[in-house]
Amino acid sequence: MTQDLPLLLLAGTLCDARLFAPLMQQLDRPDMQVIVMTGATTAAEMAQRILAEAPKRFSLAGFSLGGIVALEMIAQAPERIARLALIDTTPRPDLPGNAEIRRAAVAKARAEGLDSYVLDGWPTQVAPANQDDYALRQTVLAMARDAGAEVLAAQSELAIERADSRPRLGAINVPTLILAGEHDGICPRPAQEELATGISGARFFTIPDAGHFAPLENPAAMARHMREWLQQTDSFSPNQTLQTGATMSPTETHKHANGGSAIAQTEAVLQVERRDYPELAPTNRARVQSMDGFDDIYTDIVDYIVRCTHKIWDERDIGLIYTHYTHNCVLYGTTGTIYNREDVVRDTIQRLVSFPERRGMATQVIWNGNDVDGFYTSHLVTGSGRHTQYGHLGQPTGKPFVSRTIADCMIFKNKIYREWVVADQMAIIKQLGLDPNHFAARTAKSKFDAGLISLDIGENRRFLGQTPPPEKADTSLAHNDIEVQTLEMLHEVFTKRMFGKIAEVYAPTAQYHGPLMKELYGVAAIIHQHLGLIGSIPDASFEPQYVSSNPSEEGGTKVAVRWIMEGHHLGYGILGELGDPTGKRLQVMGMSHYHWKDGKIVDEWNVYDELSLLTQIKLAQLGDGAA
């Protein structure tokens, strides 16, 4: 198996094994070997030297100058390289004027020492946040001093004499990973994007909080991507590496499943926030994402979920459910679970009966996946309408409403096979002037008459015996650093009850878009909302169930989290309709979207349904009466 093959790591200019030491510790593999770029003055010669001593077959990762040599190695011996990683490097030849600049820098290093060579370029070599990192600077200086000016001279000639690898990129057909420090000032981003578009199926990730020395600046982020890369097999198809939405560059070009030429692409996968509906459901847009098995009308996964939702709910083409849901789909809601497609059709009809004018506006879609493994979407919808017909809410009130819903869907080949829906029903009930207690009691009675005494979602897992909450968050759900950071924040706030963390990670001007259509501003208001939720269920556990993220056209990254809280109604909080504590068991299914920008959360959309909680209390009380 290729994941068991040795891993060769090619260092960059004036670098040695210390460059990769933190990364190697994270990868924790017994078969890694660092190779220093010495012993030749051209990339072709260096590649020949390394291949002569390398194992028969191996995985290859090259950093900067090492990446240039790695491209030469796979050109010379493609059959020996199982997979390729290119880190902060370029396929381009050296610029004509660079030779004089490089040789002048070598002459200065010979005269003044290597410290000046490193420190003169320091601002372009590391991320702004790492400029004053003393340990990082000392490591880079120590490697340069130990290499010496003559090694710099030889490596400079290698960089000067390198070939243009761009014409050869199309011949690379092994799993390829491209990693670029977010603030790399040495290798230009367009050159690294040329690698991503030139190599069929290449995966391109930017490493946050890192410059050119990404292996030293953020080894944890690099290791996460490299572990996935090392698990890819020889049976490689470009579809295995299509954009996940969570971490890929939005400029990546997607390929046909048969490994053919790239689909003509002038746009990335759609984003909802800045676009009117006709742009989200276009009539003349080329398909920009591999969508094998999907109806021809859909150009990417965001187009799919927005368009089919609009047609079902707004255009009333409810029968589309038969071609867009599997017969055995499972739909998890806040007051019950639906286990088949026919019941999804029935439930949709019933809801639209009460609200003939109902419209649902796509607010944002956060997604990941591909057409081989399946897609996951988290779709925030702002719904509006009027209550003008008799239906599940009783006599029409004629009043308008606005509410939020988030629907998370698992989708494979045009069909949704699992869905989680959190609709803020309490917001609708209160805007229509209905009595929440009456409606909750009626719903609870129907559940009780059907033999239910609770709406259990799972077990309460906050404590085992008398042990405190775990110190560290379980971040195994995360696909990238920003998702890790989000899960760690949620663990601090909701599991460890460290509400002061909110002031640390939210921007002072952050906005909170919450249940009951709350629109709040500032850290103090956001702390109060989350503290108040826990106040009503003070023993609640908090369990993230899924996380995904996309780079945002507005800047920063948007992260979606689906979560469950489980506990008992033991206190007072913001859930005023629940009344005095009843001690009844409660489960909260919630979904949240976060907009991270410049290292802070600037917006939070939070959806859970207070009416579901009130119904659970009423149902438990009915059970008590029957006991």
N, C-alpha and C positions, 0 to 999 in steps of 0.2 A: 504494500500500500504506500502511496506517495507521502502520506503524512508521517511515515516512519523513516523517510530518507533523511540523510544529513542536511543540515542547513548551513550554507556558506554565507557569511556576512562580509561585504566588501566595504572597507572604511573609505573616508574621503580625504581631502587634502589635509596634511599634517595631523591626521587622526590615527588612532590605534584602537586596541580592544577596549580602552576606557570609554570610547564613544558609545559602545553597545552594552556596556556592563549593566546599567539599570534595566534596559530592555531584556537582556538575557535572563536577568533575575526574575522578571515578570513572566517570561515565557517558560522558564524552568524545564528546559529540554537537555538531554544528555549528549546530543549530537550536533552541537553548534560549533562553528569554527570561524574566527575573525581573520580576515586576510588584509594586510596592509598594502597600499599601492606603491610598492618599491620594486626596483629591478628592471624597469623598462621606461622608455620615454614616449611611447605611443600606446594608444588604447589597444590596437591590434596586437602589439607585442605583449602587453600586459595580459590580455585575454589568453593568448597562447601559453604563457607561462603558468597561469593559474589552472587552465584546463589540463596541462601536462601532469599536474600534481593532484588534481581534484578526484573525488570518487567517480565511479563509472556513471552514476546518476545521482542528482541532488536537487535540492531547492536552493534558490539564489535570491539574495536581497542585496541591493547596492545603494549606498548613500552618496549623493552628490557626485564626486569624481568616481566613486565606486559604482554608481548607477550608470555612468557613461561606459565604464568597462563591462558592466553586466550586459548592456545592450550589444556590445561587441561580442561577448561570449555566446549569447543566444543566437547571434548571426552566424558564428563559426560552428557551433555544435548544438543545434536546437534539440536533437534527439536525447541529449544528456541532461537537459534542464527540465524538471518536472513542473516547476512553477516559478514565477518571477515577481519580485517586489522592487519597486523603484521609489526611492525616498529622497525628496528634495533634490531632484535632478532634472536634466534636460536632454532631449534628443537632438538639439540643434548644434551645428558646428560653432566654433569660436568666432566671434566677430573679428573682421580683419584688423581693426585698430587695437584689439586686446593684447596682441603679442607684445607690443612695445610697453604697454602698461604692466603686464605680468612680469616682464624681465626687469623693468625698473623697480618693481616691488621686491624682487629677489635680490637685486643689488643693494637695496636699502636694508633688507634683512641681514645680509652678509655684513654690512657695516655697523648696524645698530642692534642686531639681535632680533629674535622672533617676537618679542613682546610687542614691539611697535607694529608689526604686521597684523597681529591679532587685534590689538586695541584700536588701531586706526579704523578697522572695519566693524568694530563691535556693534555700533548702533544698527547696522543692517543685518547682523548675523543672528540676533535673538529677538524675541518678542519684547515689546515695551515693558511688560510686567516683569521681565527677567533681566532687564538692563543692570540692575544693582545686585543681582544674585552672586554673592562672593564665591560660593563653592562652585557654581557653574563656570564662572570666569577662570578660577584657578585650575579647574580640570582642563579647559581648553588651552590655557597657557602652558600647562605642564606637558600636554601632548605635543604642542608646537615646539617647545624647548627641547624635548627629547628627540624629536625628529630631526631638527636642525635645518640650516639654510640650504644644504646640498640636496636634501630630500625635497625641499620646496622647489628648488630649481628643476629637478627631474619631473616632479609632478606638474609644474607649470608647463613644461614642454609637452607633456602628455595631453593637458587640456588644450593647448594651442593646436596640436596636430590631430585632434580627434576628428572622426568622420561625421558626416551628416547622417544620423540614424533614421530620420523621418521616412525616407523611401522604403526602409526595411520593416517598419512597424507592422504593416499589414500581414507579414509572414508569421508573426508571433501568434501561436495558437495554444498557449498554455494558460492556466488561471493566472491572471496578472493583477497585482495590487499596486496602486499609485497613492502615495501618501505625501502630502504637502503641508508644511507648517503654515498656519494661518497668516503669519507675519513674515514669511520668507522673503528677505530682501536681496538674496543672492541669485536664486533661480527664479526667473519671472513666471508668474502664474500662467500666462498664455502658453509658455513652453510646456508646462506640466499638463495643461489641458490638451495639448497636442498629443501627448502620450495617451491620454484617456480616449480621445476620439480616434487615434490611429491604430490602437491595438484592439482587436475584436473582443468585446465582452469585458474589457478592463474595468475594474472598480476604482473609483477615484474618491478619496476622502481627504478633507482638510483636518489638520490636527489643531485644536484650539489651544490658545495660550502657548504657542510655540512659534519660533522663527525658523531659521535655516537649521539649527541644531535640534530639531524635533526629537531625535532619540534620547537626548539628554534633558530637554525641557519638559517633555510630557511623555515619558515612556509608558505610562499606564494606558493612555489612549492608543498609542501605537500597538501595544501588545494585544489589546482587544481585537483590533482589525487583523493583526497578523495571525492570531489564533484561528480565526475563521478562515483566513487564506490558507493556512497550513492544513486545514481539514478538507479542502477541496480536492477532488479526485482527478485522475487522468481523463476520465470520460467527461470531457469538458464541453459544454455548450454555452454560447454567449448568453442564453437565457438564464443560466445559473447566476449570472452576475448583473442582471438588470437592476436599475435604480430601486433601492429599497425605500426611498423617501425619508428615511430616518437620518441618513448621514451622507448621502452621495452629493456630489457636486451637481447643481441644477443644470450645468452646461453639458452634462454627459450625453453622448449620442447613443441611442439604443439600436440594437441589431436585430436582424431577422433570426428566427429560431434555427434556421438551417445554416447559420454562420455566414450568410451572404453579406452584401453591401449594406451600409447603414441606411435606414429609412431617412428620406429627406426631412430635415428638421430645422425649423427656424424658431420654434418655441419650446419651452420646457413644459413639463406636466402643469396643467392649469392650477392656478390658485384663485380662491373665491373672493377674497376680501375686496379687491379693487375692480371687480368685473360685474357688469350687468348680466342678467340671465342669458340673453342671446349670445354673449361671448362664452358663457359656460356650457351652452348646448349648441355649438355652431353647426351650420349646414354645409360649410365648404372648407373645413379644416382637415388637413392630412393627419393620419394617425401618427402620433409622436412617441408612442410607447407600445411595446410588444403586448398584444391583447389576444393571444391565441385562444380560440374558443368563445370569444365575446362577439356579440352582434356587430356588424360592420359599422353601424352608426357611431359607435363609441370610439373616441380618439385617444383617451387615456382613462385612468381609473377615477379621476375626479369628475370628468365628463360623465362617466357611467353612473356614479352614485347620485350626482346632482340631477341629471337628466331623467333617470328612471323614477326617482323620488317625485320629481315635478310632475311627470306624466301620470303616476299613480294617484297622487294626492291632490294636485291642482287641476289637471286636465281630466281627472276622474276615470282614467283608463285602468280601473282596478284589476281587470283581467290580466294585465301585464305581470301580476304576481305569479301567474302560472308559468311564465317563461323566465322569471327572475328570482324565484325561490325554489328550493328543492321540495319534493313532496313531504319529506320528513324533517323539514327545518325546525329548529328550536328557537323560540323568541322569548327571552327573559325580560319581564316587565317588573315594575315596582309593586304590583298587586297580584302577580301571578305569572305563570309560564304557559306558553302556547307550544304545542308539540307537533303541529302539522300545518301544511300550506292552506288547507281549506278553512281552518280557524283564523288564519291571518287575513284571508279574504273577508270572512264574516266580521271580524273585529274592525277592519278598515271601513267597511260599509256602515257599520253602526256608528262609528265616530263621525263620519261625514254626514250622516242623517241629521245629527243635531246642529251641525255647522255648515250649511250649504254654501256659505261665502268664505269658508276657511281657506287661507293661503299660507304656504310655508316658504320662507325665504332662506336659502342657503346662506349661512353666515360665515362658516369656514369648514374646510375638510382637511384633516390631518391623516396621513396614510402611510403604510409601508407594504412591502411584499412585491410579488411579481406573478406572472401568469403561469409559472411552473409550480411554485410552492403555494400560491394563493395570495390574495390581497386582504389587507385589514384596513378599514376606514373608520374614522371617528368624525361624524357629520353633525355639526351644530346648526340647528334650524331655529329661526325666530318665526313663530306662527301667529297669525292674527285672524280675526273673523268676528261674527256676531252669532249669538244664540237665538236662532229664529225658528227652530222647529222642535217639536216634542221628540225626546229620545232618551238616551241613557242619563241625562241630567234632569229629566222631568219636563214640566211645562216651560216653554220658551220665555226668556226674560227680555229678549230684544236688545240686550246689552252687548257692547263690544268687549273683546279681550285681546291681550298680547301675552305670549308665554314662550319659554325656551324649552327645547328638547334636544338631547344629544342621543344619536343612535350609532352604536358601534356594530359593524358588520364584518363577518368573515365571508369572503367571496371566492368562488372558484368557477372558472369557465362560464361566466355570465349569470351564475346563480348564487344567491345568498343562502348559506346553509346554517348559519348561526347568527343571532342578532341580540343585542342588549339595548333596550330603550328606556331612557329615563326622561319622562315628561313631567313638567312642573304642573301637575293637575291642581294643586292648591292655589296657584296663581290664578287659574281660570275660575275656580269655584268662588274665590273672594271677589274677583272683578265682576262676576255675574250677580253678586249679592246673595249667593246661596249660603246655607248654614253648613259649615264643614262637618260639624258633629252629626247632623242628620244624615248627610251623604255618606260619611265614614261608617255610621251605624248600619245604613242600608247595605253598603258593600260588604261589611263584615258579616251581616246576617245571611247574605247569599252564599258567602264562603262557608259559614258555619253549617248551613243547611246542606251544603255539598259534602260535609264530613270533615272539613278542615278546622283545626283549632289554632293554627299559626301559619305564617307565611315564611317559614324558615328558609334561609339561604345557606346557612352553615353553622358550624360550632363557634362559640366564643373562644378566641385564642389569645386574649390579651396576656394572661398569666398562666404559668404552669406552677401550681403550688404557690409559694411565696417569693418566687424569683422576680427580680425587677425586669423591665423591658430590655430587650437586646440593646447593647451599646451601639452596634453598627447596623446599618440598613442592609437588607438583602437586595442587591442590585442586579441579580441574575436576569431580571426581565429586560434590562436596558440594552440598547443597541449602540449607544455612543455616550460620550462624556456628558452632554447636556441632559440626557435622560438619567444618567447616574446622579447628576447634581439635583435633579428634580426629585428622584426617589429618596435621596439623602435628606433633602429639605422636608419632605412629607414625613419621614421617619422621626426627625427631630420634633416637628410640630405636633403630629397626631399620635405617635407612639410614645415618645418620651415627654410629651407635654411641655416642650420648650418653646412657648409661643413667642418669646423674644427673638427667635430665629427669623420670624417674619420681617422684623425691622432690619435685619441684616441682609436679607436676600431680595426684598421688594424695594423698588424705587420709591422715594418719598412721595412722588406724585402718582403712584400706581392706582389703577382703577379696578374695582371689583364689580362684576356683573353676576348677581346671585339669584337664588330662588325668590319667588314673589316679585320678579322683575326689579330687584334692588339694584341701584346704581350708586356705588359708594366710592369715595376717593380718600386716599391717604392710608398710611400704615396703621394708624390707630383704629380706624374703622374696620380694616381687614382683620386685625388681631381680634377685635370684639366679635366679629362674625364667627370665626373659627373657634374661639374660646366659648362662645355661646352655644355652638353645636355640641361640643364636648360636654358643656354644662348640663344639658338635658340627658345625656347618656354617659355619665362620668366614668363608667367602667369599660367603655367601648374599645374594642380592638380596631385597628385600621390595617386593611390588607389591600395593597395595590394588586390588580389582577392583569393589567396590560398597560404598556406604555409605548408610544410611538412619537415621532417628531419629523418636522420638515423645516428646512430653511425658509424664511419668510421674505417675500418681495418687499415688505415694509421694513426690512432689516431685522437681524436677529433670527431667532428660531422659535417655532411654536410647537409645544409639547402637549400631547393628549394622554390622560391617565384615567383608566377605569378602576374603581375601587369599591370596597365593601367595608362598612362599619357594623359591628355587632356588639350589643351590650344590653343594658336594662335601663328603663326610664326611672332613674334614681335621683334626679335633680332638676333644677330650673335652668333655663337658658333662653336662646332666641326662639325656640319652638313653642311660642306662647299658646298655640291652639291645643297643645297636649295637656294643658292644665297642671294641676298638682301632681307630683311624682306618684306613679302607680306601681312601680317595680316590675312592670311587664317587659318581656323580652322584645327588643327591637332590632331590626336589620335595616340598614340604610344602603341602598345601591346608588352610587353617585358617579358622576363623570365630570372631569375638570379639564379645561384647556388653559395653558399658560403661555404667555408671550415673553420670552427672554430677550433682552436687548442690552448690549453693553454690560453684560454680567449681572443684570438685575431683572426681576419680573416686573413688567410694566402694565400688564393686563392679566386678569384671571376671570374666566368664565366658569361658574360652578353651578351644577344642576343636580338637585335631589328633590324628592317629592315629600313634603310634610304631610300631605293627605294620606300617603301610604303608611306613615308612622301612626297617624291617628287611627286608621283602619286596623292596624295591627293591635293597638291597645283595645279597641272595641271588640275585636275577635277574641283576644285573650280573656276579656271580661265575660263574653258569652260562654267561653269554655269553663270559666270558674263557676258560673251559674248552673251549668249542666253537670258539674262534678258531684 
